Amino acid sequence: METKQVEKAYVFRLYPTEQQAELISKSIGCARFVYNYFLARRSKYYEETGETLGYTKCSEELTLLKQTKEHLWLNEVDKFALQNSLRNLDTAFVNFFRECQRGNIKQGYPNFKKKHGNRQSYRTNFTNDNIKVDMETCQVKLPKLGWAAFRKNKKQTTFPTEIINATVKRSPSGRFFVSVCCVDQVEILPEIDKCVGVDMGLKQFLILSSGEPIENPRYFRKTGRQLAQAQRRLSRMKKGSKNYIKQRLKVAKLHERIANQRKDFLHKQSTRLVKENQIICLEDLQVKNMILNRKLAKSIQDAGWSDFKRMVAYKSDWYGRTLVQIGKFFPSTKKCGHCGEVNPMLTLSEREWQCPVCKTIHDRDQNAAANILNEGLRILAA
Ligand SMILES: [Zn+2]
């Protein structure tokens, strides 16, 4: 079997000791401090000189900063955590400059990191065996932290030898995770001759060009309802009270459960599509359902679609499949798959429609998926 070298991340739930948990929180705090400190520094530097303070300069300043009396505490945590924070900041600026060049001046200026934001993490780099994963004892070794326990994964017994970096996270509900990124091998799948067009359904999650709908799992709705209820309850409580804090934790846990359920579902569906088809055609952007779906369902589904596309993209790359993205201006829904006529009169509520020219009756979503497949194959041929 032919294999391919890829970068793969393995996530484990961490069970740190009290001391380790404290150090993790401290590391996250220090990384946030460095980010915010240099964000302010870079902003001010630009205001004063009209020039950019780049990563290398910031890194030099950080070294000096760590030697000052007021900032000695920065030395208590993993030095890579701080350096990577600077790198993240630099990436945020690079993205911002790119948007500026495209004319989106108001978008994307880096923000200060909040103490209670959703993304609480720090990243460390691999060097001289400072990160190790022991699948037998279920422990991971991290710089400054030492060996920390993680939850056993029954399916996994071995671990790749070449580690690149590790990210330690604390979720809003207070759980700890480590994501270890390593060089791994995946088996390239044998070539097959099936291809598929995929459209995001109005009611279903997806519609395939074969006509097969892929439904959102029922539990999405159930947990979604639970979350809405919990959030309503929270909004009625007195901020900062004991009950409020308890309820906020409950909301955070529900958010995490929904995110996990969604991720599992998206992984299953994307893997299946990639395994079963040689060519996968997707639409680049999906705006058409945004009006119809209600708020909560919408946010779950919207987030789902972009994650799904990302998964299909990297899995296609891993397994030797071809992904074709169709431009957002292609009229996949309004075009008749039979004669090519574009029907501008089609409204959002019409599930079925008849082509005014050739009189073919279309199922709205299936017709769109079929159009996406044809357009994808056309692009490939051209
Ligand atoms: Zn027609």
Boltz pocket constraint, residues with backbone or C-beta under 6 A from the ligand:
constraints:
  - pocket:
      binder: B
      contacts: [[A, 336], [A, 337], [A, 338], [A, 339], [A, 340], [A, 341], [A, 355], [A, 356], [A, 357], [A, 358], [A, 359], [A, 360]]
      max_distance: 6.0
